Amino acid sequence: MNEVIMYDVLILGSGPAGLTAALYCARGGKKTLVLGGDRLGGQTAGIAVLENYPGWAGSGLELAEFMKKQAESFGAEIKFVSATEIAGDAESAFNILCDDGKRYVGKAVIIATGASPRRLEIDGARELMGQGVSYCATCDGFFYYGKDVVVMGGGNSALNDALYLADVAKNVKIVYRKGAFTRAEDVLRNRVSERENIECLFNTDLKKIAKTPDDKLVITTTDDQEIICDGLFVAIGHEANTDYLSEDIRRDSMGRLIPSELPRGIFVAGDVESEIKMQIATAVGTGCSAAMDAIAYLNQL
Ligand SMILES: Cc1cc2nc3c(=O)[nH]c(=O)nc-3n(C[C@H](O)[C@H](O)[C@H](O)COP(=O)(O)OP(=O)(O)OC[C@H]3O[C@@H](n4cnc5c(N)ncnc54)[C@H](O)[C@@H]3O)c2cc1C
């Protein structure tokens, strides 16, 4: 039988939140194992040029590789496996079952499994991701200075994206399948209606996307309008990556984890945490905070 190693902290996720938590826990003298999911860096792995993480001027993946080395230099271990179930509790230790068929045991758990933008599943959307189709206005808006963009969605995220882009792009069209922005806050609705360069197309949806020969996007709507633009920003919600957790653990309306609702000994950081602004800087900040809470918890056991 394999010997079961007892870790002080098991960290789920190797995005910026998980890697920051690993650095703090390992440097704080705790035996730390990161169960890093299927790839290093999480969402940062898809960021070719990272321009808004202070002090960094490379790609998102390069940042993650640097963070990984830094955490490992203090003794953190990293395995690229995904959690499928968390069993046990603070009294008996936590058992995390993973997709390699093994279970990993720890006294505390930090959940940093991120959230995935809900993907647009229409013709052309997948192929054109990163070539005109984006899921992050604050990240990619900069590339559309003086250009025409479309935002898809009608909730707070979509209206926030449209307002952000209206300061950058020439014209912004919001395409929303319902007749009004009933899911968005009044303050955002009012701001959108006051902006001269934002136009709202209601009661229509996107059907397909393609590229024109001069590298623009041509978007066909369900009522057969054709919109020619430079970029499409999809804001149809995020899904927190928490499938492996018990349904009994309360989530917010976006499926994200509320720190005060977690069982004793389990901490949360990054995009999977309720109320967080989904950025690398906040993931790093909450990763640090969760690690410090976990260390204080372990020290009083
Ligand atoms: C295209 C794109 C561009 C972006 N550009 C920017 C930008 O320019 N600037 C910026 O600040 N932010 C940007 N963001 C947002 C930023 O990447 C995220 O806010 C940040 O990565 C969140 O970090 P995280 O560690 O919380 O989660 P993630 O980065 O999502 O990492 C989650 C980790 O959890 C792992 N995981 C998932 N499920 C499991 C499981 N069951 N078991 C174990 N591990 C699991 C994943 O493999 C991954 O390693 C961008 C996002 C996208 C999608």
The ligand as an SDF file (V2000), in Angstrom:
LIG
                    3D

 53 58  0  0  0  0  0  0  0  0999 V2000
   -8.6170   35.6780  -22.3060 C   0  0  0  0  0  0  0  0  0  0  0  0
   -8.3860   36.2820  -20.9340 C   0  0  0  0  0  0  0  0  0  0  0  0
   -7.5760   37.3880  -20.8250 C   0  0  0  0  0  0  0  0  0  0  0  0
   -7.3770   37.9500  -19.5690 C   0  0  0  0  0  0  0  0  0  0  0  0
   -6.5540   39.0360  -19.4790 N   0  0  0  0  0  0  0  0  0  0  0  0
   -6.3080   39.5940  -18.2590 C   0  0  0  0  0  0  0  0  0  0  0  0
   -5.4290   40.7130  -18.1300 C   0  0  0  0  0  0  0  0  0  0  0  0
   -4.8990   41.2410  -19.1070 O   0  0  0  0  0  0  0  0  0  0  0  0
   -5.2110   41.1860  -16.8790 N   0  0  0  0  0  0  0  0  0  0  0  0
   -5.7900   40.6670  -15.7610 C   0  0  0  0  0  0  0  0  0  0  0  0
   -5.5220   41.1310  -14.6350 O   0  0  0  0  0  0  0  0  0  0  0  0
   -6.6350   39.6040  -15.8600 N   0  0  0  0  0  0  0  0  0  0  0  0
   -6.9060   39.0670  -17.0710 C   0  0  0  0  0  0  0  0  0  0  0  0
   -7.7630   38.0080  -17.1820 N   0  0  0  0  0  0  0  0  0  0  0  0
   -8.3940   37.4860  -15.9490 C   0  0  0  0  0  0  0  0  0  0  0  0
   -7.3650   36.6720  -15.1340 C   0  0  0  0  0  0  0  0  0  0  0  0
   -6.6960   35.7520  -15.9520 O   0  0  0  0  0  0  0  0  0  0  0  0
   -8.0770   35.9410  -13.9900 C   0  0  0  0  0  0  0  0  0  0  0  0
   -8.7770   36.8830  -13.1930 O   0  0  0  0  0  0  0  0  0  0  0  0
   -7.0760   35.1890  -13.1060 C   0  0  0  0  0  0  0  0  0  0  0  0
   -6.3310   34.2600  -13.8700 O   0  0  0  0  0  0  0  0  0  0  0  0
   -7.8090   34.4660  -11.9830 C   0  0  0  0  0  0  0  0  0  0  0  0
   -6.8620   33.7100  -11.2810 O   0  0  0  0  0  0  0  0  0  0  0  0
   -7.2760   32.4430  -10.3940 P   0  0  0  0  0  0  0  0  0  0  0  0
   -6.0060   31.8740   -9.8890 O   0  0  0  0  0  0  0  0  0  0  0  0
   -8.3340   32.8290   -9.4540 O   0  0  0  0  0  0  0  0  0  0  0  0
   -8.0010   31.4460  -11.4160 O   0  0  0  0  0  0  0  0  0  0  0  0
   -7.5520   30.8280  -12.8020 P   0  0  0  0  0  0  0  0  0  0  0  0
   -6.5210   31.6390  -13.4860 O   0  0  0  0  0  0  0  0  0  0  0  0
   -8.8320   30.5600  -13.5180 O   0  0  0  0  0  0  0  0  0  0  0  0
   -6.8830   29.4490  -12.3880 O   0  0  0  0  0  0  0  0  0  0  0  0
   -7.6640   28.4050  -11.8890 C   0  0  0  0  0  0  0  0  0  0  0  0
   -6.8010   27.1760  -11.7230 C   0  0  0  0  0  0  0  0  0  0  0  0
   -7.5790   26.1430  -11.1480 O   0  0  0  0  0  0  0  0  0  0  0  0
   -7.3620   24.9420  -11.8670 C   0  0  0  0  0  0  0  0  0  0  0  0
   -8.5120   24.0630  -11.6640 N   0  0  0  0  0  0  0  0  0  0  0  0
   -9.7750   24.1410  -12.1740 C   0  0  0  0  0  0  0  0  0  0  0  0
  -10.5260   23.1090  -11.7260 N   0  0  0  0  0  0  0  0  0  0  0  0
   -9.7280   22.4050  -10.8940 C   0  0  0  0  0  0  0  0  0  0  0  0
   -9.9070   21.2260  -10.1080 C   0  0  0  0  0  0  0  0  0  0  0  0
  -11.0700   20.5600  -10.1040 N   0  0  0  0  0  0  0  0  0  0  0  0
   -8.8750   20.7620   -9.3570 N   0  0  0  0  0  0  0  0  0  0  0  0
   -7.6690   21.4200   -9.3400 C   0  0  0  0  0  0  0  0  0  0  0  0
   -7.4420   22.5260  -10.0760 N   0  0  0  0  0  0  0  0  0  0  0  0
   -8.4510   23.0050  -10.8440 C   0  0  0  0  0  0  0  0  0  0  0  0
   -7.1380   25.3970  -13.2890 C   0  0  0  0  0  0  0  0  0  0  0  0
   -6.4730   24.3990  -14.0560 O   0  0  0  0  0  0  0  0  0  0  0  0
   -6.2390   26.6010  -13.0280 C   0  0  0  0  0  0  0  0  0  0  0  0
   -4.9100   26.1820  -12.7890 O   0  0  0  0  0  0  0  0  0  0  0  0
   -8.0000   37.4030  -18.4090 C   0  0  0  0  0  0  0  0  0  0  0  0
   -8.8020   36.2850  -18.5380 C   0  0  0  0  0  0  0  0  0  0  0  0
   -9.0060   35.7290  -19.7800 C   0  0  0  0  0  0  0  0  0  0  0  0
   -9.8850   34.5010  -19.9080 C   0  0  0  0  0  0  0  0  0  0  0  0
  1  2  1  0
  2  3  1  0
  2 52  2  0
  3  4  2  0
  4  5  1  0
  4 50  1  0
  5  6  2  0
  6  7  1  0
  6 13  1  0
  7  8  2  0
  7  9  1  0
  9 10  1  0
 10 11  2  0
 10 12  1  0
 12 13  2  0
 13 14  1  0
 14 15  1  0
 14 50  1  0
 15 16  1  0
 16 17  1  0
 16 18  1  0
 18 19  1  0
 18 20  1  0
 20 21  1  0
 20 22  1  0
 22 23  1  0
 23 24  1  0
 24 25  2  0
 24 26  1  0
 24 27  1  0
 27 28  1  0
 28 29  2  0
 28 30  1  0
 28 31  1  0
 31 32  1  0
 32 33  1  0
 33 34  1  0
 33 48  1  0
 34 35  1  0
 35 36  1  0
 35 46  1  0
 36 37  1  0
 36 45  1  0
 37 38  2  0
 38 39  1  0
 39 40  1  0
 39 45  2  0
 40 41  1  0
 40 42  2  0
 42 43  1  0
 43 44  2  0
 44 45  1  0
 46 47  1  0
 46 48  1  0
 48 49  1  0
 50 51  2  0
 51 52  1  0
 52 53  1  0
M  END
$$$$
